[in-house]
Amino acid sequence: MKKLIFALLLFSCPFLVTAQDRDEHRQRIKALKTAHITEGLNLTSKEAQQFWPIYNEFEEKRRNLYMRERAEVKNVECMTEDMANSLLKEYVEIEREDYLLKQKYYNDLKNIFSAKRIMRLKEVEDEFNDKMMREYRARRKDSEE
């Protein structure tokens, strides 16, 4: 029954949103992801209390790194070599911070879960992301027809 409800929620999410709906859309996806992870890991209430603050902090920091990495580079042809080197150093720094962030995250999770359960978390996240991409592609294909 839970899977049926989850599937209905997933398929009812609009994937083409206006700028003003983005925040609400993100919140709906986050709720779906939370439900999917909670169910996929079969979290107890104690585990959930410990896990979600760590997970949410990790996700927020990764999102900030992503935004830094995706910052628009304007007119590479007019860029000086020093500016290009500076950007390359920033990219390497972002990768270093991401590595350190993941290392801390997995170490923090080891205080709650076994390594095997942490690997299951990765698997559950990948399943969710795959479902979201399939749904997005299907909706996109339907809108093109």
C-alpha positions in Angstrom: 0.0 0.0 0.0 2.9 2.4 0.9 4.4 1.8 -2.5 1.2 2.5 -4.3 0.8 5.8 -2.4 4.4 6.7 -3.1 3.9 5.9 -6.8 0.8 8.1 -7.0 2.6 10.9 -5.3 5.6 10.6 -7.6 3.5 10.6 -10.8 1.4 13.5 -9.7 4.4 15.8 -9.3 4.7 18.3 -12.1 8.2 18.5 -13.5 7.8 21.5 -15.7 7.4 24.4 -13.2 7.6 28.1 -13.4 10.1 30.1 -11.4 7.6 30.9 -8.7 6.8 27.3 -8.2 10.4 26.0 -7.9 10.6 26.2 -4.1 7.3 24.4 -3.7 8.4 21.8 -6.3 11.7 21.2 -4.5 9.8 20.7 -1.2 7.5 18.1 -2.8 10.5 16.2 -4.3 12.2 16.4 -0.9 9.2 15.0 0.8 9.0 12.1 -1.8 12.7 11.5 -1.3 12.3 11.5 2.4 9.5 9.0 2.2 11.4 6.8 -0.2 14.6 6.7 1.9 12.7 6.2 5.2 10.8 3.2 3.6 13.9 1.9 1.7 16.0 1.8 4.9 13.1 0.9 7.1 14.2 3.6 9.6 13.1 3.4 13.2 12.1 6.6 14.8 15.4 6.7 16.8 17.4 6.2 13.7 15.4 8.8 11.8 16.0 11.3 14.6 19.8 10.8 14.3 19.9 10.4 10.5 17.8 13.2 9.1 19.8 16.1 10.6 23.0 14.6 9.2 21.5 13.9 5.8 19.9 17.3 5.5 23.1 19.2 6.4 25.0 17.1 3.9 22.5 17.7 1.2 22.5 21.5 1.8 26.3 21.7 1.8 26.5 19.6 -1.4 23.9 21.9 -3.0 26.0 24.9 -2.1 29.1 23.3 -3.7 27.1 22.5 -6.8 25.9 26.1 -7.1 29.5 27.3 -6.7 30.7 24.9 -9.4 27.9 25.8 -11.8 28.4 29.6 -11.4 28.3 31.1 -14.9 31.6 31.7 -16.6 31.3 34.7 -18.8 33.2 35.0 -22.1 36.1 32.6 -21.8 37.7 34.2 -24.9 38.1 37.5 -23.2 39.4 35.9 -19.9 43.0 36.5 -18.9 45.2 33.5 -18.2 45.3 34.6 -14.5 41.5 34.6 -14.3 41.3 31.2 -16.0 43.9 29.8 -13.5 41.9 31.3 -10.6 38.7 29.5 -11.9 40.6 26.2 -12.3 41.8 26.5 -8.7 38.3 27.2 -7.5 37.1 24.0 -9.3 39.8 22.0 -7.7 38.9 23.5 -4.3 35.3 22.6 -4.8 36.2 19.0 -5.5 38.4 18.9 -2.4 35.6 20.3 -0.3 33.2 17.8 -1.7 35.6 14.9 -0.9 36.0 16.1 2.7 32.3 16.6 3.0 31.6 13.1 1.9 34.3 11.7 4.1 32.7 13.4 7.2 29.2 12.4 6.1 30.1 8.7 5.9 32.0 8.8 9.2 29.0 10.5 10.9 26.6 7.9 9.4 28.8 5.1 10.8 27.7 6.2 14.3 24.2 5.3 13.3 24.4 2.6 10.6 26.6 -0.3 9.6 28.7 0.2 6.5 26.4 -2.3 4.7 23.4 -0.1 5.6 25.2 3.0 4.4 25.7 1.2 1.1 21.9 0.4 1.0 21.3 4.2 1.5 23.3 4.9 -1.6 21.3 2.3 -3.5 18.0 3.7 -2.3 19.1 7.2 -3.3 20.1 5.9 -6.8 16.7 4.2 -7.1 14.9 7.4 -6.3 17.0 9.4 -8.7 16.4 6.9 -11.5 12.6 7.0 -10.9 12.7 10.8 -11.0 14.6 10.8 -14.3 12.3 8.2 -15.9 9.3 10.3 -14.9 10.9 13.5 -16.1 11.7 11.9 -19.5 8.3 10.4 -19.8 6.6 13.7 -19.1 9.0 15.5 -21.5 8.2 13.0 -24.2 4.5 13.3 -23.7 4.7 17.1 -23.9 6.6 16.9 -27.2 3.9 14.7 -28.8 
